Amino acid sequence: MSLEEYMKEKLWTILVETVHASVMYPTHKAYTREPILQEKPDITASELANRLSMSFGEALVILHELAEERKSSA
């Protein structure tokens, strides 16, 4: 499934809320933004989840949010 397909699911908003409630969310997002995406800009959610020992859902949400940030700053 692509990220767009996941976002169309009814439970996407619940996933986002759950990820945002995680204590590690800000740290994971910041670490993904700086060294990880600079090193490998095309990292997949599975790779990110494995690398940071986080859930696949958290990786999806973080990658989506960072992609949106890049679009809005461009």
N, CA, C and O atoms as a GROMACS GRO file, in nm:
protein
  296
    1MET      N    1   0.084  -0.119   0.000
    1MET     CA    2   0.000   0.000   0.000
    1MET      C    3   0.088   0.124   0.000
    1MET      O    4   0.193   0.127   0.064
    2SER      N    5   0.044   0.225  -0.072
    2SER     CA    6   0.117   0.352  -0.073
    2SER      C    7   0.069   0.438   0.043
    2SER      O    8  -0.034   0.412   0.105
    3LEU      N    9   0.147   0.542   0.071
    3LEU     CA   10   0.111   0.634   0.179
    3LEU      C   11  -0.026   0.696   0.153
    3LEU      O   12  -0.105   0.714   0.246
    4GLU      N   13  -0.054   0.730   0.029
    4GLU     CA   14  -0.183   0.790  -0.005
    4GLU      C   15  -0.298   0.695   0.024
    4GLU      O   16  -0.404   0.738   0.068
    5GLU      N   17  -0.276   0.566   0.002
    5GLU     CA   18  -0.380   0.467   0.031
    5GLU      C   19  -0.403   0.455   0.181
    5GLU      O   20  -0.517   0.442   0.226
    6TYR      N   21  -0.295   0.460   0.259
    6TYR     CA   22  -0.310   0.456   0.405
    6TYR      C   23  -0.387   0.578   0.454
    6TYR      O   24  -0.471   0.567   0.543
    7MET      N   25  -0.360   0.693   0.396
    7MET     CA   26  -0.425   0.816   0.439
    7MET      C   27  -0.575   0.816   0.411
    7MET      O   28  -0.651   0.887   0.477
    8LYS      N   29  -0.618   0.739   0.314
    8LYS     CA   30  -0.760   0.731   0.279
    8LYS      C   31  -0.838   0.640   0.374
    8LYS      O   32  -0.961   0.644   0.378
    9GLU      N   33  -0.766   0.560   0.451
    9GLU     CA   34  -0.832   0.470   0.546
    9GLU      C   35  -0.901   0.549   0.656
    9GLU      O   36  -0.854   0.655   0.696
   10LYS      N   37  -1.012   0.496   0.705
   10LYS     CA   38  -1.091   0.564   0.809
   10LYS      C   39  -1.012   0.581   0.939
   10LYS      O   40  -1.036   0.676   1.013
   11LEU      N   41  -0.920   0.492   0.967
   11LEU     CA   42  -0.847   0.496   1.093
   11LEU      C   43  -0.721   0.584   1.088
   11LEU      O   44  -0.648   0.592   1.187
   12TRP      N   45  -0.694   0.649   0.975
   12TRP     CA   46  -0.575   0.732   0.962
   12TRP      C   47  -0.570   0.841   1.070
   12TRP      O   48  -0.465   0.862   1.131
   13THR      N   49  -0.680   0.909   1.094
   13THR     CA   50  -0.679   1.017   1.192
   13THR      C   51  -0.653   0.965   1.333
   13THR      O   52  -0.589   1.032   1.414
   14ILE      N   53  -0.702   0.847   1.362
   14ILE     CA   54  -0.676   0.787   1.493
   14ILE      C   55  -0.528   0.750   1.505
   14ILE      O   56  -0.468   0.769   1.610
   15LEU      N   57  -0.470   0.699   1.398
   15LEU     CA   58  -0.328   0.667   1.398
   15LEU      C   59  -0.245   0.793   1.423
   15LEU      O   60  -0.153   0.792   1.504
   16VAL      N   61  -0.278   0.901   1.355
   16VAL     CA   62  -0.204   1.027   1.372
   16VAL      C   63  -0.215   1.075   1.516
   16VAL      O   64  -0.114   1.114   1.576
   17GLU      N   65  -0.334   1.072   1.574
   17GLU     CA   66  -0.352   1.114   1.713
   17GLU      C   67  -0.271   1.027   1.808
   17GLU      O   68  -0.212   1.077   1.904
   18THR      N   69  -0.270   0.898   1.783
   18THR     CA   70  -0.195   0.804   1.868
   18THR      C   71  -0.045   0.831   1.859
   18THR      O   72   0.025   0.832   1.961
   19VAL      N   73   0.003   0.853   1.740
   19VAL     CA   74   0.146   0.883   1.722
   19VAL      C   75   0.182   1.013   1.792
   19VAL      O   76   0.285   1.021   1.860
   20HIS      N   77   0.098   1.115   1.777
   20HIS     CA   78   0.126   1.243   1.841
   20HIS      C   79   0.127   1.233   1.993
   20HIS      O   80   0.192   1.314   2.059
   21ALA      N   81   0.058   1.137   2.048
   21ALA     CA   82   0.054   1.118   2.193
   21ALA      C   83   0.178   1.044   2.247
   21ALA      O   84   0.201   1.040   2.368
   22SER      N   85   0.255   0.986   2.158
   22SER     CA   86   0.373   0.911   2.200
   22SER      C   87   0.480   1.004   2.256
   22SER      O   88   0.506   1.111   2.201
   23VAL      N   89   0.541   0.962   2.366
   23VAL     CA   90   0.648   1.041   2.428
   23VAL      C   91   0.768   1.057   2.334
   23VAL      O   92   0.834   1.161   2.335
   24MET      N   93   0.795   0.957   2.255
   24MET     CA   94   0.912   0.959   2.167
   24MET      C   95   0.887   1.027   2.032
   24MET      O   96   0.980   1.048   1.955
   25TYR      N   97   0.762   1.063   2.004
   25TYR     CA   98   0.729   1.122   1.874
   25TYR      C   99   0.815   1.243   1.838
   25TYR      O  100   0.872   1.245   1.729
   26PRO      N  101   0.828   1.344   1.924
   26PRO     CA  102   0.909   1.461   1.885
   26PRO      C  103   1.055   1.425   1.857
   26PRO      O  104   1.117   1.479   1.765
   27THR      N  105   1.110   1.336   1.937
   27THR     CA  106   1.248   1.294   1.919
   27THR      C  107   1.265   1.216   1.789
   27THR      O  108   1.358   1.242   1.712
   28HIS      N  109   1.176   1.122   1.765
   28HIS     CA  110   1.183   1.044   1.641
   28HIS      C  111   1.168   1.133   1.518
   28HIS      O  112   1.238   1.115   1.419
   29LYS      N  113   1.076   1.229   1.525
   29LYS     CA  114   1.054   1.317   1.410
   29LYS      C  115   1.177   1.404   1.385
   29LYS      O  116   1.220   1.420   1.271
   30ALA      N  117   1.233   1.461   1.490
   30ALA     CA  118   1.351   1.547   1.475
   30ALA      C  119   1.470   1.467   1.421
   30ALA      O  120   1.542   1.514   1.334
   31TYR      N  121   1.490   1.347   1.474
   31TYR     CA  122   1.602   1.264   1.428
   31TYR      C  123   1.581   1.220   1.284
   31TYR      O  124   1.677   1.211   1.207
   32THR      N  125   1.459   1.194   1.246
   32THR     CA  126   1.430   1.157   1.107
   32THR      C  127   1.457   1.275   1.015
   32THR      O  128   1.514   1.258   0.907
   33ARG      N  129   1.417   1.394   1.057
   33ARG     CA  130   1.434   1.515   0.976
   33ARG      C  131   1.581   1.544   0.948
   33ARG      O  132   1.619   1.567   0.834
   34GLU      N  133   1.662   1.542   1.051
   34GLU     CA  134   1.801   1.584   1.037
   34GLU      C  135   1.892   1.475   0.978
   34GLU      O  136   1.916   1.478   0.858
   35PRO      N  137   1.942   1.382   1.054
   35PRO     CA  138   2.041   1.295   0.992
   35PRO      C  139   1.984   1.191   0.895
   35PRO      O  140   2.047   1.161   0.793
   36ILE      N  141   1.869   1.136   0.924
   36ILE     CA  142   1.821   1.024   0.842
   36ILE      C  143   1.781   1.068   0.702
   36ILE      O  144   1.826   1.009   0.604
   37LEU      N  145   1.696   1.170   0.690
   37LEU     CA  146   1.652   1.211   0.557
   37LEU      C  147   1.763   1.278   0.477
   37LEU      O  148   1.760   1.277   0.354
   38GLN      N  149   1.860   1.337   0.545
   38GLN     CA  150   1.974   1.393   0.474
   38GLN      C  151   2.061   1.282   0.416
   38GLN      O  152   2.115   1.295   0.306
   39GLU      N  153   2.073   1.174   0.491
   39GLU     CA  154   2.152   1.060   0.447
   39GLU      C  155   2.079   0.978   0.340
   39GLU      O  156   2.139   0.935   0.242
   40LYS      N  157   1.948   0.957   0.361
   40LYS     CA  158   1.870   0.874   0.269
   40LYS      C  159   1.731   0.935   0.251
   40LYS      O  160   1.637   0.897   0.320
   41PRO      N  161   1.717   1.029   0.158
   41PRO     CA  162   1.589   1.099   0.141
   41PRO      C  163   1.473   1.012   0.095
   41PRO      O  164   1.357   1.050   0.112
   42ASP      N  165   1.502   0.897   0.038
   42ASP     CA  166   1.396   0.809  -0.013
   42ASP      C  167   1.370   0.690   0.080
   42ASP      O  168   1.322   0.586   0.034
   43ILE      N  169   1.400   0.704   0.208
   43ILE     CA  170   1.380   0.595   0.304
   43ILE      C  171   1.232   0.556   0.310
   43ILE      O  172   1.144   0.642   0.304
   44THR      N  173   1.206   0.428   0.321
   44THR     CA  174   1.068   0.382   0.332
   44THR      C  175   1.025   0.378   0.478
   44THR      O  176   1.108   0.383   0.569
   45ALA      N  177   0.896   0.369   0.498
   45ALA     CA  178   0.844   0.360   0.635
   45ALA      C  179   0.894   0.234   0.705
   45ALA      O  180   0.924   0.237   0.824
   46SER      N  181   0.904   0.125   0.633
   46SER     CA  182   0.955   0.000   0.692
   46SER      C  183   1.100   0.015   0.736
   46SER      O  184   1.137  -0.027   0.845
   47GLU      N  185   1.181   0.075   0.651
   47GLU     CA  186   1.321   0.096   0.686
   47GLU      C  187   1.336   0.187   0.807
   47GLU      O  188   1.416   0.161   0.896
   48LEU      N  189   1.257   0.294   0.809
   48LEU     CA  190   1.263   0.388   0.920
   48LEU      C  191   1.218   0.320   1.049
   48LEU      O  192   1.281   0.337   1.154
   49ALA      N  193   1.112   0.245   1.042
   49ALA     CA  194   1.062   0.174   1.161
   49ALA      C  195   1.168   0.079   1.215
   49ALA      O  196   1.189   0.072   1.336
   50ASN      N  197   1.234   0.007   1.128
   50ASN     CA  198   1.339  -0.086   1.172
   50ASN      C  199   1.459  -0.012   1.228
   50ASN      O  200   1.516  -0.052   1.330
   51ARG      N  201   1.496   0.095   1.164
   51ARG     CA  202   1.616   0.169   1.206
   51ARG      C  203   1.599   0.233   1.344
   51ARG      O  204   1.693   0.234   1.424
   52LEU      N  205   1.479   0.285   1.372
   52LEU     CA  206   1.456   0.354   1.499
   52LEU      C  207   1.376   0.270   1.599
   52LEU      O  208   1.339   0.320   1.706
   53SER      N  209   1.350   0.147   1.567
   53SER     CA  210   1.272   0.058   1.654
   53SER      C  211   1.139   0.122   1.695
   53SER      O  212   1.104   0.125   1.813
   54MET      N  213   1.069   0.171   1.598
   54MET     CA  214   0.937   0.230   1.619
   54MET      C  215   0.835   0.151   1.539
   54MET      O  216   0.871   0.066   1.458
   55SER      N  217   0.709   0.180   1.562
   55SER     CA  218   0.605   0.110   1.487
   55SER      C  219   0.601   0.160   1.342
   55SER      O  220   0.643   0.272   1.312
   56PHE      N  221   0.551   0.075   1.255
   56PHE     CA  222   0.533   0.111   1.115
   56PHE      C  223   0.440   0.232   1.102
   56PHE      O  224   0.463   0.320   1.020
   57GLY      N  225   0.335   0.235   1.185
   57GLY     CA  226   0.240   0.347   1.182
   57GLY      C  227   0.306   0.479   1.217
   57GLY      O  228   0.281   0.581   1.152
   58GLU      N  229   0.392   0.478   1.319
   58GLU     CA  230   0.462   0.601   1.357
   58GLU      C  231   0.553   0.646   1.243
   58GLU      O  232   0.560   0.765   1.212
   59ALA      N  233   0.621   0.553   1.181
   59ALA     CA  234   0.709   0.587   1.069
   59ALA      C  235   0.628   0.647   0.954
   59ALA      O  236   0.672   0.745   0.893
   60LEU      N  237   0.512   0.590   0.924
   60LEU     CA  238   0.427   0.645   0.818
   60LEU      C  239   0.387   0.789   0.847
   60LEU      O  240   0.398   0.876   0.761
   61VAL      N  241   0.341   0.814   0.969
   61VAL     CA  242   0.295   0.947   1.006
   61VAL      C  243   0.411   1.047   0.999
   61VAL      O  244   0.395   1.156   0.945
   62ILE      N  245   0.526   1.010   1.052
   62ILE     CA  246   0.641   1.101   1.051
   62ILE      C  247   0.685   1.132   0.908
   62ILE      O  248   0.708   1.249   0.875
   63LEU      N  249   0.696   1.032   0.824
   63LEU     CA  250   0.737   1.057   0.685
   63LEU      C  251   0.636   1.144   0.612
   63LEU      O  252   0.673   1.231   0.533
   64HIS      N  253   0.508   1.120   0.638
   64HIS     CA  254   0.404   1.202   0.576
   64HIS      C  255   0.416   1.348   0.621
   64HIS      O  256   0.411   1.439   0.538
   65GLU      N  257   0.430   1.370   0.750
   65GLU     CA  258   0.439   1.506   0.802
   65GLU      C  259   0.564   1.578   0.752
   65GLU      O  260   0.558   1.697   0.720
   66LEU      N  261   0.674   1.509   0.745
   66LEU     CA  262   0.797   1.573   0.696
   66LEU      C  263   0.788   1.603   0.547
   66LEU      O  264   0.841   1.704   0.502
   67ALA      N  265   0.722   1.518   0.471
   67ALA     CA  266   0.701   1.545   0.329
   67ALA      C  267   0.613   1.668   0.311
   67ALA      O  268   0.639   1.751   0.224
   68GLU      N  269   0.510   1.681   0.393
   68GLU     CA  270   0.422   1.798   0.387
   68GLU      C  271   0.499   1.926   0.424
   68GLU      O  272   0.478   2.030   0.364
   69GLU      N  273   0.587   1.917   0.523
   69GLU     CA  274   0.668   2.032   0.562
   69GLU      C  275   0.759   2.076   0.448
   69GLU      O  276   0.775   2.195   0.424
   70ARG      N  277   0.819   1.980   0.379
   70ARG     CA  278   0.906   2.012   0.267
   70ARG      C  279   0.827   2.078   0.154
   70ARG      O  280   0.876   2.172   0.090
   71LYS      N  281   0.705   2.030   0.129
   71LYS     CA  282   0.622   2.089   0.023
   71LYS      C  283   0.585   2.233   0.057
   71LYS      O  284   0.589   2.320  -0.030
   72SER      N  285   0.549   2.258   0.182
   72SER     CA  286   0.504   2.392   0.219
   72SER      C  287   0.619   2.492   0.227
   72SER      O  288   0.598   2.613   0.215
   73SER      N  289   0.742   2.443   0.249
   73SER     CA  290   0.856   2.534   0.257
   73SER      C  291   0.918   2.558   0.120
   73SER      O  292   1.001   2.648   0.104
   74ALA      N  293   0.880   2.479   0.022
   74ALA     CA  294   0.938   2.493  -0.113
   74ALA      C  295   0.869   2.600  -0.194
   74ALA      O  296   0.905   2.625  -0.309
   0.00000   0.00000   0.00000
